[in-house]
Amino acid sequence: MQEEELKAFFTRDRLAALLGIELESVGSGKATARVTLSDKHLNGVDIAHGGTLFTLADFAFAAASNSHGTVAVGINATISYLKPSRAGETLTAEAVEIGRSHRLATYEVRVRNQTGDLVALFQGTVYRKQERLADIAP
């Protein structure tokens, strides 16, 4: 699938849309997603909710892992929160493929703020199914 087809496919992600997360780019084994934080993204102490950061990183992870056109589903993911973020900040998640076999692939996602500070570090593994994205795309 080409980048525009992949971007169109990922508009189906309703949670990312609800949170205002946008897929900036997607290519072979990599993807970049972005969100600008507002009050709806914050926790009770007025910093970015861990779930917001995880969802941003997970969305980039999903796009990168499905970029080969084969359906890939997460089987493991971890995240480390390194620096707090607040409303008004723009966060960018860059996912990069670390390794890929016939059935498994591993990705690292770095989440940075608009000044380039590392906010979170995510690592995830997917199971690569036999289905093709094109077979389930609308």
Helices and strands as residue ranges (DSSP letters): H 3-9, G 10-12, H 14-19, E 22-27, E 30-36, G 39-41, H 50-66, E 70-81, E 90-100, E 104-112, E 118-132, H 133-136
